[in-house]
Amino acid sequence: MCGIAGYFGGDRKANARHLTDMTMTLKHRGPDGHGTWSSSDLVVGLGHTRLSVIDVQGGSQPMATRDGTLTITFNGEIYNYQALRQELERMGSSFCTQSDTEVVLVAYRQWGVDCLKKFNGMFAFAIYDERAQELFMARDRTGMKPLYYYDGAAGFFFGSELKAILKVPYVPRQVNHHALSDFMVFGYPLIPKTLFADFHELEPGTWLKVSKSGRERGVYWSWHRQEEVWDRSEAIDLSREALISSVKDHLVSDVPVGAFLSGGIDSSLLVAIITKEIGAQIDTFTVGFEETKYDESPFALEVATALGSRHHEIRVTTSSQNRSLAEEVMDQFDQPFADSSSIPSFLISKYMREHVKVAIAGDGGDEMFGGYPRFHMADRAAETKRAMGMLLPLASGLLSLSRPVAPSLHRAGSRFIRAARAVGGERLTALSCYSWPQELGSELTKKFFSISDGYRPEISSACDGVQGREFIDATIRYALPGDYLRKVDISSAAHGLEVRVPFLGNQVLECSSRINVEHKYNWKERKIILRRLAEQYLPESVTQRPKSGFGIPLDQWLTHEDKSSLRDALTSSSAAIRDIISPEYTALIMSSFVDGNRDKSKFSRFMVYQRAFILWSLERWLQRWRPSL
């Protein structure tokens, strides 16, 4: 975990003056050291903050080749760096350090853009080539490490977080209206957009070259399913081999490594592989809640006991300080973020950092092995449309009769029928949104909606006939980097903790892309392969547990006084969201959240507090950054 920042072009002297400020904004990502470098003509500047994990003594950055023609600022880990180093040495290269950073630098000199295909790891980096006078930037395959950039009249700036770029006073701050619609619908902007106009996120698996003559970009990797005719036992065996290999890679470190342990299949299986296949003892960490429905700590303790890990638990209780804690978490994100599970992620990361610098996490297991219920729901929705066709409107009408007596059934049934009736990729939106795009007219102010009218999210254009297979593809492309990995990165980076995700290692990506979906989930079971693997290591009480998200009971976690105070702030005449969000919609959501009088035929308990969190997060962002509308 490190922070990188820099600039190319623009007002050279002014940009050079701001380089240190940009870099130090990322100090939390790399508390072990920092440095800056500028070219002799000040056209380019690179900054770096370091969390020392590999070659603790010798891996300082920015780092240059011996001849000074290439200089790099690098965030991440290359797990196969030792093998690449040996390959490069056989080709005549020599090295000054033991770091993976230098391997990246020399590999780029040797192979150019093609070096990216050789890396197995998580990374975002920028290399300045003095001879070519160009800046080369790249990001890992699935977006584990973030990289943002602004490209406009003020120049070209980049950083691990937007706040580094926003440190430059003459970079304009303006709302991206299309991205804000994304946020209302999904809870995050769809890559490559950000909530700031002219600010972009470099897409996973891509590279970008910046020079005075223009911009050149390319894709070196993208997710493609190439399903093989494997039987289930073969798929299980190959998955096991891929996971063991990936976990071994992810344990490479010169400092202690711990592991998140929720008690679910994904994290439990990884800890089992570490202890039983690799033979390493590891510290495990979990978070527990007062509300039993959300508390997975007993299951985590059961797994830790069975595997013999050194287990640690942090308890989260109702407190008068929880509102300020939530706002502290929101402030880590430099664009609004709707996933309230970022709060427990933030807390457990803070606790873990007191013990370890590096943590293994189970993120990516659901995407690679079919863990989300919505994948199966997409299949059922497609089948329902084929079977019922023109009868779906009638079914919707009959379902409306259940609204007074069975509001929860009406709500769930209506969502499913909406998904079944959706055309093409719109089914993806129907099954994964907080708000249906057609609802934006009543949620946004008339003025703001008129600007974004006609909004259609890119995810709806992802494919024509949408079933679970295509939903997996869209989740990997959009939700994984935009929501899940962003939450992990920001929550852990706030405390200088590096999180590694073996389910997204190259070996697992390759294996998963070749497994037929029927081996991943069916109408009665999800994550079939991972469950069969887990049965080899873990008690049945763990392997047969239904999926439980890593959430927080926000409505119970906040005191009534805090919720009332929040409502007052969001509905006051001075609230910043009044220029964007309809006051009537804000009042409806906050009344449901604070008073508990929600319309159960429209909103689940989860949906109410997530929508409240969306408004809260948006208000916090608007008040902090004051972007123009």
VOGU-3710 file (C-alpha; in Angstrom, 3 decimals, decimal comma):
1> mcgiagyfgg> 0,000/0,000/0,000  1,543/3,247/-1,164  0,409/6,565/-2,541  1,452/7,945/-5,912  0,889/11,374/-7,444  2,299/13,575/-10,142  1,805/15,899/-13,074  2,761/16,357/-16,722  2,792/19,658/-18,562  0,818/22,756/-17,653
11> drkanarhlt> 2,399/25,559/-15,632  5,664/23,800/-14,776  6,823/26,034/-11,928  3,412/26,214/-10,308  2,880/22,457/-10,610  6,308/21,746/-9,126  5,403/23,899/-6,123  2,276/21,824/-5,491  3,895/18,414/-5,963  4,866/17,998/-2,319
21> dmtmtlkhrg> 1,370/18,991/-1,152  -0,164/16,482/-3,564  2,144/13,769/-2,291  1,672/14,448/1,415  -2,099/14,313/0,990  -1,491/10,566/0,557  0,689/10,164/3,636  -1,854/7,832/5,259  -1,366/5,358/2,404  2,382/5,211/2,983
31> pdghgtwsss> 3,405/6,269/6,482  6,919/4,757/6,272  8,448/7,323/3,932  7,886/9,792/1,129  9,720/11,423/-1,742  9,297/13,575/-4,835  11,155/13,904/-8,112  10,953/16,448/-10,929  12,571/16,420/-14,330  15,288/19,005/-14,906
41> dlvvglghtr> 12,905/21,122/-17,008  10,075/20,670/-14,447  7,750/19,334/-17,181  7,122/16,212/-15,105  6,873/15,598/-11,378  6,388/12,333/-9,497  5,520/11,835/-5,831  5,392/8,767/-3,597  4,461/7,791/-0,036  5,642/4,368/1,055
51> lsvidvqggs> 4,383/1,468/3,135  7,481/-0,730/3,266  6,548/-4,392/2,768  9,186/-5,815/0,388  12,846/-4,751/0,635  12,064/-2,610/3,658  15,460/-0,890/3,611  16,087/-0,455/-0,109  12,839/0,215/-1,962  12,475/3,987/-1,608
61> qpmatrdgtl> 10,742/5,919/-4,392  10,498/7,629/-6,829  13,104/5,249/-8,249  15,194/5,698/-11,370  17,218/3,380/-13,567  20,989/3,641/-13,269  21,216/5,846/-16,344  18,376/8,052/-15,113  16,325/7,715/-18,292  13,342/6,053/-16,577
71> titfngeiyn> 11,797/7,099/-13,259  8,887/5,358/-11,532  6,372/5,895/-8,763  4,700/2,590/-7,963  1,832/1,421/-5,745  1,277/-2,277/-5,248  2,976/-5,656/-5,132  4,242/-7,885/-7,939  4,080/-11,406/-6,530  6,161/-13,031/-9,264
81> yqalrqeler> 8,858/-10,358/-9,159  11,615/-12,788/-8,156  10,999/-15,009/-11,198  10,874/-11,934/-13,456  14,079/-10,625/-11,928  15,850/-13,904/-12,722  14,538/-13,780/-16,287  15,761/-10,211/-16,711  19,161/-11,052/-15,227  19,548/-13,851/-17,761
91> mgssfctqsd> 18,892/-11,224/-20,433  21,699/-9,042/-19,109  19,947/-6,702/-16,645  21,397/-5,916/-13,235  19,696/-4,576/-10,102  20,582/-2,216/-7,257  17,810/-3,249/-4,809  15,787/-6,304/-3,807  12,464/-4,560/-4,489  9,679/-5,442/-6,878
101> tevvlvayrq> 9,560/-1,754/-7,856  12,909/-2,006/-9,584  11,743/-5,167/-11,367  8,785/-3,218/-12,788  11,095/-0,447/-13,926  13,600/-2,763/-15,616  10,818/-4,906/-17,094  9,319/-1,826/-18,766  12,723/-0,906/-20,184  13,118/-4,447/-21,545
111> wgvdclkkfn> 9,622/-5,231/-22,841  7,735/-1,952/-23,009  3,954/-2,222/-22,735  4,173/-6,021/-22,999  5,649/-6,161/-19,496  2,124/-5,724/-18,139  1,115/-9,168/-19,384  3,922/-10,697/-17,308  2,961/-9,140/-13,970  1,019/-11,167/-11,409
121> gmfafaiyde> -0,004/-8,718/-8,756  -1,892/-5,590/-7,844  -0,530/-2,304/-9,054  -0,913/1,227/-10,302  2,181/3,069/-11,443  3,572/5,878/-13,574  6,914/5,818/-15,395  8,479/8,846/-17,037  10,649/8,095/-20,064  13,043/11,029/-20,462
131> raqelfmard> 14,179/9,990/-23,946  10,676/9,652/-25,349  9,447/12,508/-23,108  6,293/10,603/-22,250  4,548/9,481/-19,098  3,362/5,863/-19,042  0,639/4,831/-16,589  -0,948/1,406/-15,968  -3,340/-0,365/-13,630  -3,730/-4,008/-12,633
141> rtgmkplyyy> -6,198/-6,399/-14,244  -9,204/-6,089/-11,924  -8,608/-2,674/-10,351  -7,246/-3,626/-6,944  -5,085/-0,495/-6,885  -6,695/2,844/-7,798  -5,417/5,462/-10,211  -7,190/8,729/-11,044  -6,259/11,550/-13,379  -7,392/15,001/-14,466
151> dgaagfffgs> -6,772/16,021/-18,064  -7,815/19,550/-18,835  -6,800/23,150/-19,351  -4,829/23,196/-16,094  -2,606/20,326/-17,241  -2,414/16,596/-16,565  -2,422/15,423/-12,938  -2,748/11,970/-11,402  -2,990/10,355/-7,981  -3,961/7,275/-5,994
161> elkailkvpy> -6,851/9,320/-4,644  -8,708/12,285/-6,085  -7,808/14,406/-3,071  -4,191/14,512/-4,259  -5,277/16,130/-7,526  -7,758/18,385/-5,756  -4,837/19,796/-3,773  -3,932/21,779/-6,906  -5,916/25,023/-6,461  -6,411/25,791/-10,162
171> vprqvnhhal> -7,924/22,418/-11,055  -11,673/23,099/-11,465  -14,243/21,311/-9,334  -17,475/20,683/-11,208  -20,090/17,972/-10,753  -20,271/15,287/-13,413  -24,059/15,036/-13,836  -24,019/11,635/-15,496  -21,794/10,212/-12,742  -24,097/11,613/-10,071
181> sdfmvfgypl> -26,997/9,758/-11,679  -24,844/6,622/-11,520  -24,336/7,280/-7,833  -28,055/7,609/-7,125  -28,807/4,399/-9,022  -25,876/2,151/-8,043  -24,163/3,913/-5,155  -20,959/4,625/-7,106  -20,014/6,123/-10,493  -19,444/3,651/-13,307
191> ipktlfadfh> -15,803/3,540/-14,417  -14,143/5,555/-15,922  -16,307/8,432/-14,653  -15,884/10,164/-11,316  -18,201/12,669/-9,622  -15,894/15,468/-10,791  -16,081/16,503/-14,437  -12,783/16,052/-16,347  -11,528/13,673/-13,628  -11,288/10,044/-14,698
201> elepgtwlkv> -10,414/6,694/-13,228  -7,954/4,655/-15,261  -9,827/1,481/-16,100  -8,534/-1,883/-14,851  -6,350/-3,752/-17,322  -5,475/-0,606/-19,267  -2,525/1,696/-19,853  -2,197/5,337/-20,843  0,682/7,251/-22,430  0,797/11,024/-22,006
211> sksgrergvy> 3,037/13,229/-24,107  3,083/16,705/-25,607  1,811/15,267/-28,872  -1,284/13,691/-27,336  -2,680/10,683/-25,521  -2,446/6,995/-26,397  -4,254/4,277/-24,508  -4,611/0,531/-24,738  -6,047/-2,577/-23,083  -3,636/-5,338/-22,125
221> wswhrqeevw> -6,177/-7,558/-20,297  -9,928/-7,892/-19,988  -12,198/-10,515/-18,506  -13,388/-13,059/-21,063  -15,239/-16,281/-20,328  -13,867/-19,251/-22,250  -15,893/-22,029/-20,679  -14,394/-25,505/-20,982  -16,197/-28,850/-21,060  -14,948/-29,861/-17,615
231> drseaidlsr> -16,893/-32,116/-15,272  -17,441/-30,780/-11,788  -14,747/-32,825/-10,072  -12,170/-31,575/-12,583  -13,296/-27,979/-12,071  -12,965/-28,430/-8,301  -9,468/-29,908/-8,555  -8,233/-27,168/-10,905  -9,751/-24,456/-8,711  -8,017/-25,909/-5,674
241> ealissvkdh> -4,642/-25,863/-7,444  -5,178/-22,286/-8,623  -6,196/-21,075/-5,169  -3,267/-22,722/-3,390  -0,839/-21,228/-5,920  -2,418/-17,793/-5,615  -2,428/-17,838/-1,813  1,256/-18,766/-1,767  1,987/-15,773/-3,984  -0,025/-13,425/-1,804
251> lvsdvpvgaf> 1,890/-14,393/1,333  5,169/-13,043/-0,112  6,238/-10,319/2,324  9,106/-9,139/4,494  6,634/-8,146/7,254  3,911/-10,086/9,166  0,689/-10,968/7,312  -2,777/-11,381/8,868  -6,174/-12,340/7,465  -9,743/-11,059/7,575
261> lsggidssll> -12,052/-13,826/8,828  -15,797/-13,294/8,633  -16,766/-16,926/9,114  -18,136/-17,103/5,579  -16,952/-19,460/2,853  -14,465/-17,151/1,102  -12,312/-15,892/3,969  -12,574/-19,208/5,837  -11,338/-21,176/2,822  -8,346/-18,867/2,384
271> vaiitkeiga> -7,353/-19,234/6,041  -7,776/-23,010/5,721  -5,412/-23,089/2,741  -2,873/-20,968/4,625  -2,892/-23,193/7,692  -3,480/-26,662/6,222  -1,909/-26,524/2,757  0,908/-24,036/3,254  1,487/-24,810/6,910  1,714/-21,219/8,080
281> qidtftvgfe> 0,289/-19,903/11,319  -1,584/-16,658/10,926  -3,439/-14,024/12,928  -7,122/-13,724/11,991  -9,425/-10,779/12,640  -13,185/-10,345/12,709  -15,785/-7,743/13,686  -18,906/-8,449/15,735  -22,184/-6,552/16,176  -24,781/-6,426/18,941
291> etkydespfa> -27,570/-7,316/16,530  -27,512/-11,097/16,003  -28,687/-10,876/12,382  -25,505/-9,023/11,428  -23,088/-10,730/13,799  -20,848/-13,342/12,160  -18,262/-13,385/14,931  -19,395/-16,746/16,420  -18,850/-18,407/13,036  -15,450/-16,745/12,673
301> levatalgsr> -14,444/-17,999/16,122  -15,556/-21,521/15,172  -13,376/-21,431/12,050  -10,409/-19,955/13,907  -10,665/-22,646/16,565  -10,897/-25,425/13,974  -7,867/-24,099/12,072  -5,780/-23,002/15,030  -5,270/-19,372/14,029  -4,437/-16,646/16,518
311> hheirvttss> -7,835/-14,962/16,562  -8,733/-11,337/17,335  -12,210/-9,786/17,563  -13,412/-6,213/17,639  -16,945/-5,479/18,887  -19,064/-2,669/17,424  -21,743/-1,286/19,727  -24,364/1,446/19,669  -22,678/4,676/20,701  -23,215/8,416/20,732
321> qnrslaeevm> -19,899/8,646/18,853  -21,049/6,579/15,891  -22,285/9,487/13,795  -18,890/11,202/13,968  -17,235/7,867/13,158  -19,448/7,437/10,085  -18,543/10,930/8,911  -14,851/10,195/9,458  -15,249/7,186/7,169  -17,100/9,254/4,561
331> dqfdqpfads> -14,309/11,808/4,578  -11,829/9,119/3,523  -13,721/8,878/0,230  -13,179/11,910/-1,975  -16,376/11,215/-3,883  -19,675/10,092/-2,344  -19,865/6,371/-1,652  -23,073/4,564/-0,739  -21,841/1,267/0,713  -22,329/1,537/4,480
341> ssipsflisk> -20,257/-1,616/5,010  -17,286/0,723/4,558  -17,778/1,546/8,255  -17,002/-1,930/9,647  -14,291/-2,290/6,989  -12,716/0,917/8,304  -12,924/-0,266/11,909  -11,458/-3,722/11,350  -8,655/-2,245/9,214  -7,767/0,185/11,993
351> ymrehvkvai> -7,669/-2,641/14,509  -5,646/-4,950/12,251  -3,022/-2,284/11,591  -2,115/-2,398/15,263  -0,905/-5,968/14,674  0,085/-6,387/10,995  0,916/-4,358/7,886  -0,508/-6,819/5,348  -3,875/-8,611/5,345  -5,395/-11,386/3,235
361> agdggdemfg> -9,062/-10,834/2,292  -11,744/-12,931/0,604  -12,967/-10,294/-1,847  -13,465/-11,569/-5,386  -14,760/-14,998/-4,392  -18,370/-14,108/-5,199  -17,429/-12,711/-8,607  -15,147/-15,586/-9,597  -17,350/-18,423/-8,308  -20,967/-17,254/-8,584
371> gyprfhmadr> -21,776/-16,150/-5,054  -24,330/-13,389/-5,551  -28,039/-14,295/-5,547  -28,652/-11,845/-8,376  -26,746/-14,071/-10,817  -29,339/-16,800/-10,337  -32,139/-14,220/-10,326  -31,013/-13,003/-13,751  -31,399/-16,555/-15,092  -34,843/-16,937/-13,505
381> aaetkramgm> -35,948/-13,548/-14,847  -34,884/-14,512/-18,375  -36,710/-17,852/-18,100  -39,824/-16,120/-16,777  -39,880/-13,710/-19,702  -39,536/-16,560/-22,190  -42,315/-18,527/-20,489  -44,798/-15,746/-19,748  -43,974/-13,031/-22,272  -47,057/-10,875/-22,746
391> llplasglls> -48,567/-12,179/-19,493  -46,059/-10,317/-17,342  -48,161/-7,115/-17,172  -51,086/-9,246/-15,980  -48,888/-10,872/-13,346  -47,830/-7,419/-12,196  -51,464/-6,392/-11,848  -52,355/-9,480/-9,838  -49,356/-8,938/-7,613  -50,597/-5,461/-6,752
401> lsrpvapslh> -53,493/-7,104/-4,929  -51,022/-8,450/-2,369  -49,763/-5,004/-1,433  -52,124/-4,330/1,534  -51,794/-7,792/3,114  -48,284/-8,880/2,132  -46,246/-5,724/1,412  -42,865/-7,493/1,520  -44,063/-10,079/-1,013  -45,354/-7,272/-3,212
411> ragsrfiraa> -41,993/-5,465/-3,018  -39,890/-8,519/-3,870  -42,294/-9,727/-6,553  -42,447/-6,318/-8,207  -38,655/-6,117/-8,366  -38,489/-9,550/-9,965  -41,186/-8,830/-12,536  -39,490/-5,543/-13,391  -36,291/-7,498/-14,041  -38,156/-10,083/-16,120
421> ravggerlta> -39,780/-7,391/-18,268  -36,521/-5,472/-18,748  -35,010/-5,405/-22,200  -31,427/-6,616/-22,688  -28,874/-5,126/-20,349  -31,498/-3,155/-18,442  -32,037/-6,357/-16,468  -28,592/-5,834/-14,934  -29,682/-2,459/-13,643  -33,019/-3,800/-12,386
431> lscyswpqel> -31,311/-6,432/-10,226  -28,438/-4,335/-8,874  -29,744/-0,811/-8,347  -30,787/1,168/-5,298  -33,019/3,359/-7,455  -34,485/2,469/-10,829  -33,342/5,121/-13,381  -36,969/6,058/-14,036  -37,247/7,099/-10,376  -34,662/9,840/-10,759
441> gseltkkffs> -37,341/12,278/-11,922  -38,900/12,198/-8,461  -35,604/12,031/-6,553  -33,721/14,877/-8,214  -34,745/18,518/-8,368  -36,412/19,515/-11,634  -33,458/21,701/-12,575  -30,851/19,041/-11,968  -32,935/16,300/-13,576  -33,378/18,391/-16,713
451> isdgyrpeis> -29,596/18,338/-17,176  -29,338/14,562/-16,763  -32,677/13,668/-18,414  -32,339/10,726/-20,755  -29,766/9,111/-18,488  -29,118/5,467/-19,316  -26,306/3,713/-17,427  -23,585/2,029/-19,458  -24,269/-1,221/-17,653  -27,639/-1,345/-19,421
461> sacdgvqgre> -25,827/-1,398/-22,740  -23,402/-4,132/-21,705  -25,120/-6,899/-23,652  -28,357/-7,887/-25,355  -29,630/-11,110/-23,801  -28,834/-10,976/-20,096  -28,556/-14,027/-17,874  -26,282/-14,897/-14,966  -23,240/-15,333/-17,196  -23,440/-11,765/-18,487
471> fidatiryal> -24,207/-10,491/-14,997  -20,944/-11,996/-13,746  -19,134/-10,194/-16,582  -20,771/-6,849/-15,749  -20,088/-7,262/-12,029  -16,384/-7,845/-12,664  -16,247/-4,860/-15,011  -18,205/-2,339/-12,934  -19,131/-3,314/-9,364  -15,884/-5,044/-8,429
481> pgdylrkvdi> -13,585/-2,018/-9,019  -16,254/0,643/-8,507  -17,720/-0,591/-5,225  -16,138/-3,620/-3,547  -12,437/-3,034/-4,227  -12,803/0,716/-3,719  -14,285/0,103/-0,278  -11,424/-2,227/0,648  -8,742/0,117/-0,687  -9,974/3,308/0,962
491> ssaahglevr> -10,884/1,667/4,289  -7,497/-0,020/4,607  -5,448/2,837/3,130  -6,771/5,167/5,821  -4,655/3,189/8,291  -1,688/2,235/6,119  -2,820/-1,396/5,856  -2,152/-3,342/2,654  -4,952/-5,746/1,695  -4,336/-8,604/-0,739
501> vpflgnqvle> -7,041/-10,606/-2,502  -5,963/-14,097/-3,675  -9,301/-14,732/-5,418  -8,167/-12,150/-7,986  -4,709/-13,608/-8,578  -3,843/-14,394/-12,187  -4,100/-18,148/-11,603  -7,651/-17,856/-10,256  -8,755/-15,422/-12,965  -7,539/-17,834/-15,631
511> cssrinvehk> -9,135/-20,874/-13,998  -12,459/-19,187/-13,227  -12,863/-17,880/-16,776  -12,797/-21,481/-18,031  -15,301/-22,953/-15,545  -18,827/-23,452/-16,835  -21,368/-21,392/-14,915  -23,394/-24,514/-14,100  -20,518/-25,571/-11,826  -20,583/-22,223/-10,003
521> ynwkerkiil> -24,247/-21,924/-9,037  -27,693/-23,358/-9,703  -31,250/-22,862/-8,501  -30,558/-24,277/-5,024  -26,888/-23,562/-4,330  -24,287/-20,848/-4,933  -20,499/-21,020/-4,922  -20,739/-24,754/-5,490  -17,020/-25,239/-6,150  -15,892/-23,211/-3,150
531> rrlaeqylpe> -18,312/-25,066/-0,893  -16,999/-28,426/-2,083  -13,464/-27,227/-1,455  -14,375/-25,854/1,962  -15,858/-29,230/2,918  -12,344/-30,648/2,718  -11,149/-28,329/5,495  -14,039/-26,887/7,523  -16,990/-27,959/9,704  -20,341/-28,487/7,959
541> svtqrpksgf> -21,870/-25,668/10,021  -19,604/-23,289/8,111  -19,774/-24,807/4,629  -23,577/-24,950/4,592  -24,182/-21,430/5,853  -26,099/-19,164/3,468  -24,287/-16,099/2,178  -24,287/-13,145/4,543  -23,044/-9,749/3,428  -20,517/-7,790/5,475
551> gipldqwlth> -23,013/-5,142/6,497  -23,782/-2,902/9,425  -27,240/-2,365/10,992  -27,077/1,375/10,420  -30,573/2,093/11,758  -29,765/0,302/15,037  -26,144/1,371/15,208  -27,009/5,087/15,295  -28,866/6,474/18,286  -32,301/8,028/17,736
561> edksslrdal> -30,800/11,407/18,620  -28,147/10,991/15,922  -30,736/9,990/13,323  -32,947/12,936/14,213  -29,995/15,298/14,045  -29,076/13,899/10,656  -32,616/14,450/9,398  -32,510/18,051/10,581  -29,245/18,611/8,731  -30,421/17,046/5,455
571> tsssaairdi> -33,808/18,777/5,402  -32,649/22,225/6,532  -32,677/25,198/4,189  -28,861/25,259/4,277  -28,431/21,623/3,178  -26,218/21,398/0,080  -28,247/18,518/-1,362  -31,278/20,793/-1,784  -29,801/21,958/-5,095  -29,693/18,361/-6,358
581> ispeytalim> -32,140/16,218/-4,398  -35,857/16,895/-4,208  -36,733/18,030/-0,656  -39,824/15,817/-0,782  -37,720/12,749/-1,515  -35,255/13,600/1,269  -38,120/14,045/3,730  -39,637/10,685/2,708  -36,416/8,733/3,168  -35,443/10,410/6,410
591> ssfvdgnrdk> -38,914/9,936/7,875  -38,684/6,225/7,050  -35,168/6,029/8,498  -35,747/7,997/11,694  -39,355/7,178/12,555  -39,482/3,648/11,134  -42,705/4,305/9,208  -41,463/2,997/5,871  -43,790/1,750/3,181  -42,856/-1,946/3,261
601> skfsrfmvyq> -44,300/-2,493/-0,203  -41,636/-0,103/-1,577  -38,655/-0,220/0,768  -36,945/-2,962/2,721  -35,238/-2,040/5,961  -31,874/-2,381/4,188  -32,980/-0,150/1,309  -34,132/2,592/3,651  -30,882/2,906/5,525  -28,817/2,552/2,358
611> rafilwsler> -30,758/5,381/0,702  -30,324/7,446/3,861  -26,605/6,736/3,699  -26,561/7,825/0,037  -28,047/11,211/0,944  -25,776/11,575/3,947  -22,669/10,726/1,921  -23,662/13,110/-0,866  -24,269/15,966/1,578  -20,931/15,370/3,242
621> wlqrwrpsl> -19,148/15,433/-0,124  -20,883/18,599/-1,315  -20,136/20,435/1,922  -16,480/19,412/1,853  -15,513/20,025/-1,771  -18,101/22,637/-2,859  -18,154/21,595/-6,533  -20,013/23,808/-8,969  -23,221/22,369/-10,399
//
